[in-house]
C-alpha cells in the first residue's frame, strides 16, 4: 500500500490525530468523532480529504470544489443527512480502508464516494422512490467528475455503490465479494448510528425520524435499526474486527444485547 501523509485534522476547535494513529486507536477516534459531531459547526470537507490522504488530481479539482460545496450544505429540513454525517462517513471510510490495507487509488475512490454519497438527500422532502436519491446523487457527481458522456463504466460503478447505501429492512444490497470499496462504504455509512455514545445515537435517530416523517420513540427506532443491521451483518471483515475492539460502555450503544453479540461487540451486553 502506498504511504499516507500523516496530517492531523482540526475542526471546530477539536483535533483528530493522523489517520495512521486513529486506525490503530479506533475506539479513541470514535469518541473524538462524537465530540466533533456535537459541535454542529461548519466543517471543512476538503480538509477531511487531505486528512484521509486523498490527493485530488489537478484535472478533477475544478469538478470537486462544487461537490464539496454541495455535500457541505445543511438545509434546515435535514437533521441527519447533513454535512456532519458526510464528514463522519468520510472519516469512518478512511479508517476502515486504512485498516483493510486498500491501495492509494482504492482509498481515493472510497473517500470520494463517501463525500458524494448523499448529495441529493432532501430531508423532509426526501424521495419516496427506492434508490431515487442515491441514483440522483450519482448523476450529480458523475456529471461533475466524468462529463455527460464520458467514463460510462466509472459512472455505472459510482451509481451501483451509492445504491448499496440504501438502507431498508426489506432490501439487501448485492455486493460482489471482491468489491472492498463498496463493502467498506456500506459499513461506514452505518457506523455513525451504532458506534457512538448512546445519547448521540439517539439524537441521530431522532433526525432520521424527522426526515422520514415518522412518530414514536427514538429508542425503539434505534433498536429496530440495530436488529436489522445485526440480521444483515457488516459487509467487510475489518468492520467486524473493529466491532470486537469496542468493549466499553462508553463506545457501544446497543440496547439489544443479542444484536450486539451477533455483530461481535464484546461490550454490547453492558451497553
C-alpha positions as a printed NumPy array, in Angstrom:
array([[  0.   ,   0.   ,   0.   ],
       [  1.297,   3.46 ,  -0.833],
       [  2.188,   5.51 ,   2.278],
       [ -0.248,   8.089,   3.585],
       [  0.865,  11.509,   4.76 ],
       [  0.247,  11.929,   8.452],
       [ -1.943,  15.024,   8.587],
       [ -3.993,  15.723,  11.672],
       [ -7.495,  17.156,  11.339],
       [ -8.677,  20.167,  13.321],
       [-12.335,  21.106,  13.033],
       [-14.39 ,  23.365,  15.305],
       [-11.614,  23.515,  17.886],
       [-11.296,  19.721,  18.168],
       [ -8.24 ,  17.897,  16.87 ],
       [ -8.307,  14.436,  15.348],
       [ -4.845,  12.817,  15.15 ],
       [ -3.464,  11.398,  11.936],
       [ -5.235,   8.632,  10.04 ],
       [ -2.497,   6.153,  10.935],
       [ -2.895,   6.902,  14.651],
       [ -6.691,   6.746,  14.523],
       [ -6.669,   3.437,  12.639],
       [ -4.647,   1.894,  15.468],
       [ -6.583,   3.586,  18.292],
       [-10.032,   3.187,  16.763],
       [-12.03 ,   3.409,  19.974],
       [-10.428,   6.747,  20.886],
       [-11.027,   8.047,  17.381],
       [-14.732,   7.193,  17.572],
       [-15.139,   9.104,  20.833],
       [-13.272,  12.132,  19.42 ],
       [-15.502,  11.986,  16.36 ],
       [-18.533,  12.008,  18.661],
       [-17.251,  15.212,  20.302],
       [-16.701,  16.761,  16.893],
       [-20.252,  15.91 ,  15.793],
       [-21.613,  17.579,  18.942],
       [-20.221,  20.989,  17.958],
       [-22.609,  21.314,  14.984],
       [-20.274,  23.91 ,  13.469],
       [-19.36 ,  24.085,   9.799],
       [-16.793,  21.518,   8.727],
       [-14.128,  21.675,   6.03 ],
       [-14.663,  18.574,   3.932],
       [-11.629,  19.382,   1.79 ],
       [ -9.544,  19.157,   4.974],
       [-11.124,  15.74 ,   5.616],
       [ -9.971,  14.61 ,   2.159],
       [ -6.457,  15.787,   2.999],
       [ -6.554,  14.015,   6.379],
       [ -7.589,  10.809,   4.58 ],
       [ -4.553,  11.067,   2.298],
       [ -6.64 ,  11.792,  -0.788],
       [ -4.841,  13.966,  -3.291],
       [ -7.314,  15.32 ,  -5.821],
       [ -5.757,  15.135,  -9.322],
       [ -5.367,  18.541, -10.94 ],
       [ -7.802,  17.703, -13.766],
       [-10.544,  16.989, -11.198],
       [-10.04 ,  19.914,  -8.808],
       [-12.472,  22.253, -10.542],
       [-15.066,  19.472, -10.537],
       [-14.541,  18.519,  -6.881],
       [-14.988,  22.037,  -5.447],
       [-18.755,  22.241,  -6.21 ],
       [-19.218,  18.682,  -4.932],
       [-17.646,  19.689,  -1.614],
       [-19.952,  22.711,  -1.519],
       [-22.999,  20.548,  -2.213],
       [-22.009,  17.996,   0.444],
       [-21.465,  20.82 ,   2.962],
       [-24.995,  22.203,   2.706],
       [-27.181,  21.839,   5.74 ],
       [-30.797,  22.705,   4.919],
       [-32.976,  23.15 ,   7.995],
       [-35.04 ,  20.141,   6.91 ],
       [-32.005,  17.841,   7.143],
       [-31.421,  16.606,  10.667],
       [-29.443,  13.501,   9.733],
       [-28.285,  13.689,   6.121],
       [-26.178,  16.799,   6.597],
       [-22.561,  17.925,   6.402],
       [-21.649,  16.316,   9.742],
       [-22.987,  12.949,   8.583],
       [-20.953,  13.264,   5.371],
       [-17.865,  14.074,   7.435],
       [-18.362,  11.093,   9.75 ],
       [-18.877,   8.704,   6.815],
       [-15.728,  10.011,   5.106],
       [-13.7  ,   9.605,   8.305],
       [-15.123,   6.147,   9.053],
       [-14.486,   5.012,   5.48 ],
       [-10.878,   6.203,   5.641],
       [-10.323,   4.431,   8.972],
       [-11.747,   1.146,   7.709],
       [ -9.989,   1.428,   4.341],
       [ -6.645,   2.109,   6.017],
       [ -7.035,  -0.879,   8.296],
       [ -8.106,  -3.066,   5.359],
       [ -4.911,  -2.153,   3.506],
       [ -6.514,  -0.542,   0.477],
       [ -4.148,   0.938,  -2.097],
       [ -3.984,   4.661,  -2.794],
       [ -6.333,   4.501,  -5.796],
       [ -8.929,   2.453,  -3.885],
       [ -8.704,   4.833,  -0.931],
       [ -9.25 ,   7.798,  -3.22 ],
       [-12.309,   6.178,  -4.809],
       [-13.654,   5.152,  -1.381],
       [-13.36 ,   8.541,   0.325],
       [-14.545,  10.482,  -2.735],
       [-17.583,   8.189,  -2.968],
       [-18.261,   8.792,   0.722],
       [-18.121,  12.543,   0.016],
       [-20.852,  12.375,  -2.637],
       [-22.988,   9.503,  -1.332],
       [-25.829,  11.724,  -0.029],
       [-25.702,  14.74 ,  -2.342],
       [-29.405,  14.535,  -3.165],
       [-30.844,  13.793,   0.258],
       [-33.572,  16.38 ,   0.841],
       [-34.59 ,  15.904,   4.451],
       [-38.365,  16.11 ,   4.905],
       [-38.702,  16.441,   1.13 ],
       [-36.869,  13.175,   0.528],
       [-37.781,  10.982,  -2.41 ],
       [-40.081,   8.077,  -1.599],
       [-38.809,   6.086,  -4.591],
       [-36.331,   3.33 ,  -3.602],
       [-32.801,   4.274,  -4.717],
       [-34.122,   7.58 ,  -6.109],
       [-31.866,   9.882,  -4.112],
       [-28.876,   7.563,  -4.454],
       [-29.214,   7.481,  -8.247],
       [-29.614,  11.244,  -8.497],
       [-26.601,  11.752,  -6.221],
       [-24.61 ,   9.56 ,  -8.603],
       [-25.845,  11.607, -11.558],
       [-24.795,  14.895,  -9.938],
       [-21.33 ,  13.594,  -9.061],
       [-20.919,  11.71 , -12.35 ],
       [-21.621,  14.766, -14.468],
       [-19.105,  16.816, -12.498],
       [-16.376,  14.193, -12.499],
       [-16.839,  12.475, -15.838],
       [-18.925,  14.755, -18.034],
       [-22.264,  13.936, -19.614],
       [-20.991,  11.288, -21.983],
       [-17.572,  10.087, -20.81 ],
       [-16.401,   7.351, -18.449],
       [-19.591,   5.307, -18.618],
       [-18.16 ,   2.386, -16.663],
       [-16.943,   4.631, -13.83 ],
       [-20.366,   6.31 , -13.696],
       [-22.134,   2.929, -13.506],
       [-19.785,   1.797, -10.72 ],
       [-20.494,   5.   ,  -8.779],
       [-24.256,   4.506,  -9.104],
       [-24.006,   0.871,  -8.028],
       [-22.01 ,   1.827,  -4.946],
       [-24.396,   4.574,  -3.91 ],
       [-27.391,   2.283,  -4.388],
       [-25.775,  -0.14 ,  -1.937],
       [-26.068,   2.517,   0.796],
       [-29.885,   2.463,   0.549],
       [-30.756,   1.077,   3.979],
       [-34.068,  -0.727,   4.255],
       [-35.04 ,  -3.77 ,   6.287],
       [-36.576,  -5.351,   3.177],
       [-33.605,  -4.653,   0.897],
       [-30.275,  -6.463,   0.932],
       [-27.72 ,  -4.954,  -1.453],
       [-25.94 ,  -7.301,  -3.834],
       [-22.213,  -6.615,  -3.451],
       [-19.521,  -8.588,  -5.297],
       [-17.336, -10.441,  -2.798],
       [-14.209,  -8.725,  -4.158],
       [-15.581,  -5.165,  -4.133],
       [-13.944,  -3.892,  -0.952],
       [-14.686,  -0.255,  -1.731],
       [-18.467,  -0.818,  -1.725],
       [-18.299,  -3.098,   1.309],
       [-16.436,  -0.506,   3.369],
       [-18.607,   2.367,   2.123],
       [-21.721,   0.471,   3.238],
       [-20.265,  -0.16 ,   6.695],
       [-19.02 ,   3.419,   7.065],
       [-22.483,   4.759,   6.315],
       [-23.971,   2.979,   9.352],
       [-21.136,   3.454,  11.843],
       [-22.438,   6.872,  12.872],
       [-25.511,   5.222,  14.365],
       [-24.006,   2.168,  16.037],
       [-20.594,   3.137,  17.414],
       [-21.343,   6.433,  19.124],
       [-22.318,   7.073,  22.753],
       [-25.982,   6.262,  23.296],
       [-27.188,   9.853,  23.663],
       [-25.58 ,  10.832,  20.352],
       [-27.009,   7.788,  18.575],
       [-30.486,   8.649,  19.849],
       [-30.121,  12.232,  18.619],
       [-29.192,  10.981,  15.154],
       [-32.116,   8.557,  15.238],
       [-34.498,  11.421,  16.004],
       [-33.049,  13.205,  12.976],
       [-33.812,  10.242,  10.722],
       [-37.336,  10.028,  12.119],
       [-37.868,  13.728,  11.439],
       [-36.732,  13.318,   7.823],
       [-38.956,  10.28 ,   7.305],
       [-41.911,  11.963,   8.968],
       [-42.336,   9.069,  11.395],
       [-43.517,   9.207,  15.006],
       [-42.707,   7.08 ,  18.015],
       [-39.851,   6.658,  20.453],
       [-36.27 ,   7.077,  19.266],
       [-35.101,   4.187,  21.458],
       [-37.433,   1.774,  19.68 ],
       [-36.385,   3.086,  16.266],
       [-32.71 ,   2.711,  17.162],
       [-33.312,  -0.813,  18.397],
       [-35.074,  -1.669,  15.132],
       [-32.135,  -0.304,  13.152],
       [-29.671,  -2.334,  15.204],
       [-31.714,  -5.516,  14.767],
       [-31.822,  -5.015,  11.003],
       [-28.086,  -4.416,  10.95 ],
       [-27.491,  -7.488,  13.095],
       [-29.526,  -9.65 ,  10.724],
       [-27.588,  -8.294,   7.749],
       [-24.181,  -8.143,   9.433],
       [-21.252,  -5.986,   8.444],
       [-20.176,  -6.142,   4.813],
       [-16.401,  -6.224,   5.387],
       [-14.378,  -8.341,   7.817],
       [-12.332,  -5.366,   9.033],
       [-15.512,  -3.757,  10.429],
       [-16.239,  -6.892,  12.418],
       [-12.686,  -6.78 ,  13.75 ],
       [-13.184,  -3.193,  14.879],
       [-16.504,  -4.105,  16.497],
       [-14.692,  -6.689,  18.601],
       [-12.472,  -3.911,  19.977],
       [-15.42 ,  -1.812,  21.183],
       [-15.522,  -3.18 ,  24.707],
       [-16.593,  -0.265,  26.893],
       [-19.986,   1.038,  27.91 ],
       [-18.984,   4.447,  26.5  ],
       [-18.276,   3.226,  22.991],
       [-21.072,   0.729,  22.36 ],
       [-24.645,   1.997,  22.14 ],
       [-26.525,  -1.262,  21.726],
       [-29.708,  -1.635,  23.75 ],
       [-30.279,  -5.159,  22.457],
       [-27.511,  -7.486,  23.791],
       [-28.384, -10.281,  21.355],
       [-27.867,  -7.991,  18.359],
       [-24.641,  -6.695,  19.871],
       [-23.348, -10.231,  20.27 ],
       [-24.307, -11.088,  16.68 ],
       [-22.265,  -8.172,  15.386],
       [-19.298,  -9.049,  17.598],
       [-19.421,  -6.227,  20.143],
       [-17.92 ,  -7.755,  23.266],
       [-19.188,  -4.886,  25.413],
       [-22.645,  -4.854,  23.937],
       [-24.262,  -6.748,  26.806],
       [-23.155,  -3.981,  29.191],
       [-24.183,  -1.06 ,  26.974]])
